[in-house]
Amino acid sequence: MKNSEYWEQRFTQLNDALFQRSEAAIKDLEKEYRGAAAAIEKDIEIWLHRIAVNNEVSLAEAKRMLKAGELEEFRWTVSEYIAKGEANAVDGRWLKQLENASARVHISRYEAMLLQIRHNLEMLAASQNKSMGGLNAELFTQSYYQAIYEVQKGLGQGSEFGILKPDLVNMVASKPWALDGKNFSNRIWENKEKLINELQGNLTQALIRGDVPDRTIKTISERLNVSKRQAGRLVMTESAYFASEGQKRAYQELDIEKYEIVATLDFKTSDICRELDGKVLDMKDYQPGVTAPPFHPRCRTVTAPYFDDNYTTRAARGADGKIYYVDGKMTYKEWHEKHVKSNPQAILAEKMQKNRYADQKQYGKYREAYKQGKKAI
């Protein structure tokens, strides 16, 4: 039987690899935030300079109606927004507002600015929602299979185990898990609405004060950076949960009775994780945020299976009732190909999961097309 240190090391390494995927997702998210911020700042700069008087701007000037040429330009932009919004599953209520705006013959510069700010944030939130849904499902699935692999390899023997079906993966990936009953999608939409209200409030106050355009843009940019950091924190916290949940399901599948809490001990480690490090608990007590990670935002603590010296497991027999042995030199890729990829049910599940999130690539194409369209104005 492998000792506790072996399991701690293996599962810490497993989770480090999973969290690297989360870090990559955050980099993609930051790139999208930079793109959205650049578009918003450019829109504001265009409109503020158009209404600037003696190097100042005013709310009264901003609320003057668009001229004929400006109105046509605005309608063209809104038509683009509607087309790209439909292609990227933006909230239908927002698309309806855009359609109503495009049909109006009177609209102020102020309203035009607010619409353009909101649309960029609606697109950003829709993209973030899709990306996190796919990431959550991926981390849950990978942590489940990799945990089973690590246990079978460590024990030197294994058995048949359940293949994750798409319906289960999607249900787990979208369900609320925190004590407040909110899932990642709820938080994204709430953060979006809060950000929209704050940016619009900042813009209105700047117009009332008569701030110069550069100062107004700086204020907007600073608030977007705060939102970007919050979004990154959400990604890491959600990732910690779904990696932990996948391992929990693997432990249950293998009839593992106990697990150990393993904290990353460095100067960043929270007090709660330091206190819980090394604690061994029964699987029946496993509860995210209470007795299992994540214990706090950006939590890096993980779990590892814990075995008593006299531990025996049913995970030593295959479907035919015979023990199969796991080569200690077998890589995870080799194990996955043999025990997961060869299963028709698993192949179908993987295809369905990929199809579900294939349209994420469409968003990148939209951003590029939108940038080109803005250059032509």
C-alpha positions as CSV (number, residue, x, y, z in Angstrom):
1,M,0.0,0.0,0.0
2,K,1.3,3.4,-0.9
3,N,1.8,5.8,2.0
4,S,0.0,9.1,2.6
5,E,2.9,11.2,1.2
6,Y,2.6,9.4,-2.1
7,W,-1.1,10.2,-2.5
8,E,-0.6,13.8,-1.4
9,Q,2.1,14.3,-4.0
10,R,0.3,12.7,-6.8
11,F,-3.0,14.5,-6.3
12,T,-1.2,17.8,-5.8
13,Q,0.5,17.4,-9.1
14,L,-2.9,16.4,-10.7
15,N,-4.6,19.5,-9.5
16,D,-1.6,21.7,-10.5
17,A,-2.1,20.5,-14.0
18,L,-5.8,21.2,-13.9
19,F,-5.3,24.7,-12.5
20,Q,-2.9,25.4,-15.4
21,R,-5.9,25.0,-17.7
22,S,-7.7,27.6,-15.5
23,E,-4.8,30.0,-15.7
24,A,-4.9,29.7,-19.5
25,A,-8.6,30.4,-19.5
26,I,-7.9,33.6,-17.4
27,K,-5.4,34.8,-20.0
28,D,-8.0,34.3,-22.7
29,L,-10.5,36.2,-20.5
30,E,-8.1,39.1,-19.9
31,K,-7.5,39.3,-23.7
32,E,-11.3,39.6,-24.2
33,Y,-11.5,42.3,-21.5
34,R,-8.7,44.3,-23.2
35,G,-10.6,44.1,-26.5
36,A,-13.8,45.2,-24.9
37,A,-12.1,48.0,-23.0
38,A,-10.4,49.2,-26.1
39,A,-13.7,49.2,-28.0
40,I,-15.6,51.0,-25.2
41,E,-12.8,53.6,-24.8
42,K,-12.8,54.3,-28.5
43,D,-16.6,54.7,-28.6
44,I,-16.6,57.1,-25.7
45,E,-13.7,59.0,-27.2
46,I,-15.4,59.5,-30.5
47,W,-18.7,60.7,-28.9
48,L,-17.1,62.9,-26.3
49,H,-14.9,64.7,-28.8
50,R,-17.9,65.2,-31.0
51,I,-19.8,67.0,-28.2
52,A,-16.7,68.8,-26.7
53,V,-17.1,72.6,-26.3
54,N,-14.0,74.6,-25.3
55,N,-12.3,71.4,-24.3
56,E,-15.2,70.5,-22.0
57,V,-18.2,68.3,-22.3
58,S,-21.7,68.7,-20.8
59,L,-24.7,66.6,-20.2
60,A,-26.9,69.1,-22.1
61,E,-24.7,68.7,-25.2
62,A,-24.6,65.0,-24.8
63,K,-28.4,64.8,-24.8
64,R,-28.8,66.6,-28.1
65,M,-30.2,64.5,-30.9
66,L,-28.0,62.8,-33.5
67,K,-27.6,64.6,-36.8
68,A,-28.6,62.8,-39.9
69,G,-25.2,61.4,-40.7
70,E,-24.6,60.4,-37.1
71,L,-28.0,58.7,-37.0
72,E,-27.2,56.6,-40.1
73,E,-23.8,55.6,-38.6
74,F,-25.5,54.6,-35.4
75,R,-28.1,52.5,-37.2
76,W,-25.3,50.7,-39.1
77,T,-23.6,49.9,-35.8
78,V,-26.7,48.6,-34.2
79,S,-27.5,46.4,-37.1
80,E,-24.0,44.8,-36.7
81,Y,-24.6,44.4,-33.0
82,I,-27.9,42.6,-33.6
83,A,-26.4,40.2,-36.2
84,K,-23.4,39.4,-34.0
85,G,-25.5,39.2,-30.9
86,E,-27.9,36.6,-32.5
87,A,-24.8,34.5,-33.5
88,N,-23.4,34.5,-30.0
89,A,-26.4,33.8,-27.9
90,V,-26.6,37.3,-26.3
91,D,-29.6,37.8,-24.0
92,G,-32.8,38.1,-26.1
93,R,-34.0,41.1,-24.0
94,W,-30.9,43.1,-25.0
95,L,-31.4,42.2,-28.7
96,K,-35.0,43.5,-28.4
97,Q,-33.7,46.8,-27.0
98,L,-31.3,47.1,-29.9
99,E,-34.0,46.5,-32.4
100,N,-36.1,49.2,-30.8
101,A,-33.2,51.6,-30.8
102,S,-32.5,51.0,-34.5
103,A,-36.1,51.8,-35.4
104,R,-36.1,55.2,-33.6
105,V,-35.7,58.4,-35.7
106,H,-34.7,60.5,-32.6
107,I,-31.9,59.4,-30.3
108,S,-29.3,61.4,-28.4
109,R,-25.6,61.2,-28.4
110,Y,-25.8,60.2,-24.7
111,E,-28.1,57.3,-25.4
112,A,-25.8,56.2,-28.3
113,M,-22.8,56.1,-25.9
114,L,-24.7,54.1,-23.3
115,L,-26.0,51.6,-26.0
116,Q,-22.5,51.0,-27.3
117,I,-21.0,50.6,-23.8
118,R,-23.7,48.1,-22.9
119,H,-23.4,46.1,-26.1
120,N,-19.7,45.5,-25.6
121,L,-20.3,44.3,-22.0
122,E,-23.2,42.1,-23.1
123,M,-21.0,40.4,-25.6
124,L,-18.2,40.0,-23.1
125,A,-20.6,38.4,-20.5
126,A,-22.0,36.0,-23.2
127,S,-18.5,34.9,-24.2
128,Q,-17.4,34.5,-20.5
129,N,-20.5,32.5,-19.8
130,K,-19.9,30.1,-22.7
131,S,-16.2,29.8,-21.9
132,M,-16.8,29.0,-18.2
133,G,-19.5,26.5,-19.0
134,G,-17.0,24.6,-21.2
135,L,-14.2,25.0,-18.7
136,N,-16.3,23.7,-15.8
137,A,-17.4,20.6,-17.7
138,E,-13.8,20.0,-18.9
139,L,-12.3,20.2,-15.4
140,F,-15.0,18.0,-13.8
141,T,-14.5,15.4,-16.5
142,Q,-10.7,15.4,-16.4
143,S,-10.4,15.4,-12.7
144,Y,-12.8,12.4,-12.5
145,Y,-10.9,10.2,-14.9
146,Q,-7.5,11.3,-13.8
147,A,-8.3,10.6,-10.1
148,I,-9.5,7.1,-11.1
149,Y,-6.3,6.6,-13.1
150,E,-4.1,7.8,-10.2
151,V,-5.8,5.5,-7.7
152,Q,-5.7,2.4,-10.0
153,K,-2.1,3.1,-10.8
154,G,-1.2,3.6,-7.1
155,L,-2.9,0.4,-6.1
156,G,-1.6,-1.5,-9.1
157,Q,-5.0,-2.8,-10.0
158,G,-8.4,-1.6,-11.1
159,S,-12.0,-2.3,-12.2
160,E,-14.7,-1.1,-14.5
161,F,-16.0,2.3,-13.6
162,G,-18.8,4.6,-14.7
163,I,-18.5,6.7,-17.9
164,L,-19.6,10.3,-17.4
165,K,-22.6,11.0,-19.6
166,P,-23.1,14.5,-21.1
167,D,-26.4,15.1,-19.2
168,L,-24.7,14.5,-15.9
169,V,-21.6,16.6,-16.8
170,N,-23.8,19.5,-18.0
171,M,-26.0,19.3,-14.9
172,V,-23.0,19.4,-12.6
173,A,-21.2,22.1,-14.6
174,S,-24.2,24.4,-14.3
175,K,-25.6,23.7,-10.9
176,P,-25.3,26.2,-8.0
177,W,-22.9,24.9,-5.3
178,A,-22.1,27.9,-3.0
179,L,-24.2,28.6,0.1
180,D,-25.9,31.6,-1.6
181,G,-27.5,29.3,-4.2
182,K,-25.9,31.0,-7.2
183,N,-24.0,29.4,-10.1
184,F,-21.3,30.9,-12.2
185,S,-23.8,32.1,-14.8
186,N,-25.8,34.0,-12.2
187,R,-22.7,35.7,-11.0
188,I,-21.5,36.7,-14.5
189,W,-24.9,38.3,-15.3
190,E,-25.0,40.0,-11.9
191,N,-21.5,41.3,-12.4
192,K,-22.3,42.5,-15.9
193,E,-25.4,44.5,-14.7
194,K,-23.4,46.0,-11.8
195,L,-20.5,47.0,-14.2
196,I,-23.0,48.5,-16.7
197,N,-24.6,50.6,-14.0
198,E,-21.3,51.8,-12.7
199,L,-19.9,52.7,-16.0
200,Q,-23.0,54.5,-17.1
201,G,-23.0,56.3,-13.7
202,N,-19.3,57.3,-14.1
203,L,-20.0,58.6,-17.6
204,T,-23.0,60.7,-16.4
205,Q,-21.1,62.2,-13.5
206,A,-18.2,63.0,-15.9
207,L,-20.6,64.9,-18.2
208,I,-22.1,66.8,-15.2
209,R,-18.7,67.8,-14.0
210,G,-17.6,68.7,-17.5
211,D,-14.5,66.4,-17.4
212,V,-12.2,66.4,-20.3
213,P,-12.5,63.2,-22.5
214,D,-9.1,61.8,-21.3
215,R,-10.1,61.9,-17.6
216,T,-13.5,60.2,-18.3
217,I,-11.8,57.5,-20.3
218,K,-9.3,56.9,-17.5
219,T,-12.1,56.5,-15.0
220,I,-13.9,54.0,-17.2
221,S,-10.7,52.0,-17.8
222,E,-9.9,51.7,-14.1
223,R,-13.3,50.3,-13.4
224,L,-12.9,47.8,-16.2
225,N,-9.6,46.6,-14.7
226,V,-11.3,46.0,-11.4
227,S,-14.0,43.9,-13.1
228,K,-11.3,41.9,-15.0
229,R,-9.7,40.9,-11.7
230,Q,-13.0,39.9,-10.3
231,A,-13.7,37.8,-13.3
232,G,-10.3,36.0,-12.9
233,R,-11.1,35.3,-9.3
234,L,-14.5,33.8,-10.3
235,V,-12.7,31.5,-12.9
236,M,-10.2,30.2,-10.3
237,T,-12.8,29.7,-7.6
238,E,-15.2,27.8,-9.9
239,S,-12.3,25.8,-11.3
240,A,-11.3,24.7,-7.8
241,Y,-14.8,23.5,-7.1
242,F,-15.3,21.5,-10.3
243,A,-11.8,19.9,-10.0
244,S,-12.7,18.9,-6.4
245,E,-16.2,17.7,-7.4
246,G,-14.8,15.4,-10.2
247,Q,-12.4,13.8,-7.7
248,K,-15.2,13.4,-5.2
249,R,-17.2,11.4,-7.8
250,A,-14.1,9.3,-8.5
251,Y,-13.7,8.5,-4.8
252,Q,-17.3,7.5,-4.6
253,E,-17.0,5.4,-7.7
254,L,-14.1,3.5,-6.2
255,D,-15.7,3.1,-2.8
256,I,-13.0,5.2,-1.1
257,E,-14.1,5.9,2.4
258,K,-11.8,8.7,3.5
259,Y,-10.0,11.7,2.0
260,E,-7.3,14.0,3.2
261,I,-7.1,17.8,2.9
262,V,-3.8,18.9,1.3
263,A,-3.0,22.6,1.3
264,T,-0.3,24.3,-0.7
265,L,1.8,25.7,2.1
266,D,3.5,28.9,1.2
267,F,3.2,32.6,2.2
268,K,-0.1,32.9,0.2
269,T,-1.8,30.1,2.1
270,S,-4.9,31.2,4.0
271,D,-5.2,30.6,7.8
272,I,-8.2,28.3,7.2
273,C,-6.3,26.1,4.8
274,R,-3.2,26.0,7.1
275,E,-5.5,24.8,9.9
276,L,-7.2,22.1,7.8
277,D,-4.1,20.8,6.1
278,G,-3.6,17.1,6.8
279,K,-7.1,16.6,8.3
280,V,-8.6,13.2,7.3
281,L,-12.4,13.1,6.9
282,D,-15.0,10.6,6.0
283,M,-16.4,10.8,2.5
284,K,-19.9,11.1,3.9
285,D,-18.9,14.5,5.3
286,Y,-17.6,15.9,2.0
287,Q,-19.1,19.4,1.5
288,P,-17.5,22.0,-0.8
289,G,-16.7,25.2,1.1
290,V,-17.1,23.6,4.5
291,T,-15.1,20.3,4.7
292,A,-13.7,20.3,1.1
293,P,-12.2,22.9,-1.2
294,P,-12.7,25.6,-2.3
295,F,-12.7,27.1,1.2
296,H,-12.4,30.6,-0.1
297,P,-11.9,32.5,-3.4
298,R,-8.9,31.4,-5.4
299,C,-8.4,28.4,-3.1
300,R,-5.5,26.1,-4.1
301,T,-6.2,23.4,-1.5
302,V,-6.9,19.9,-2.9
303,T,-7.9,16.5,-1.6
304,A,-6.3,13.1,-1.8
305,P,-7.6,9.6,-1.1
306,Y,-6.7,8.3,2.3
307,F,-6.2,4.6,2.9
308,D,-6.0,2.7,6.2
309,D,-3.5,-0.1,6.3
310,N,-6.2,-2.7,6.2
311,Y,-8.1,-1.0,3.4
312,T,-9.7,-3.2,0.8
313,T,-11.7,-2.1,-2.2
314,R,-14.2,-3.5,-4.7
315,A,-12.3,-1.5,-7.4
316,A,-10.1,-4.6,-7.9
317,R,-12.4,-6.4,-10.3
318,G,-13.5,-5.8,-13.9
319,A,-16.9,-6.4,-15.5
320,D,-16.0,-10.1,-15.9
321,G,-15.2,-10.5,-12.2
322,K,-11.5,-10.8,-12.8
323,I,-8.7,-8.5,-11.4
324,Y,-6.8,-6.5,-14.0
325,Y,-3.5,-5.0,-13.1
326,V,-2.3,-1.5,-14.0
327,D,1.2,-1.1,-15.2
328,G,3.1,1.4,-13.0
329,K,4.7,2.8,-16.1
330,M,1.4,3.3,-17.9
331,T,0.8,7.0,-18.6
332,Y,-2.5,8.7,-18.2
333,K,-2.9,9.1,-21.9
334,E,-2.4,5.3,-22.4
335,W,-4.8,4.5,-19.6
336,H,-7.4,6.9,-21.0
337,E,-7.1,5.4,-24.5
338,K,-7.6,1.9,-23.1
339,H,-10.2,2.3,-20.5
340,V,-12.2,5.4,-21.5
341,K,-11.7,6.1,-25.3
342,S,-12.4,2.5,-26.2
343,N,-15.8,2.7,-24.6
344,P,-18.5,3.6,-27.2
345,Q,-20.5,5.5,-24.5
346,A,-17.5,7.6,-23.7
347,I,-16.8,8.4,-27.3
348,L,-20.4,9.6,-27.8
349,A,-20.3,11.6,-24.6
350,E,-17.1,13.4,-25.7
351,K,-18.5,14.3,-29.1
352,M,-21.7,15.7,-27.5
353,Q,-19.7,17.8,-25.1
354,K,-17.5,19.2,-27.8
355,N,-20.5,20.1,-30.0
356,R,-22.0,21.9,-27.1
357,Y,-19.2,24.4,-26.8
358,A,-18.0,24.5,-30.5
359,D,-19.6,27.9,-31.1
360,Q,-17.1,29.6,-28.7
361,K,-14.8,30.1,-31.6
362,Q,-17.5,32.2,-33.3
363,Y,-17.0,35.0,-30.8
364,G,-13.3,35.5,-31.8
365,K,-14.4,35.9,-35.4
366,Y,-17.0,38.4,-34.4
367,R,-14.5,40.5,-32.5
368,E,-12.2,40.7,-35.5
369,A,-15.0,41.6,-37.8
370,Y,-16.3,44.2,-35.4
371,K,-12.8,45.8,-35.2
372,Q,-12.6,46.0,-38.9
373,G,-16.0,47.5,-39.1
374,K,-15.1,50.2,-36.6
375,K,-12.0,51.1,-38.5
376,A,-14.2,51.8,-41.6
377,I,-16.3,54.4,-39.7
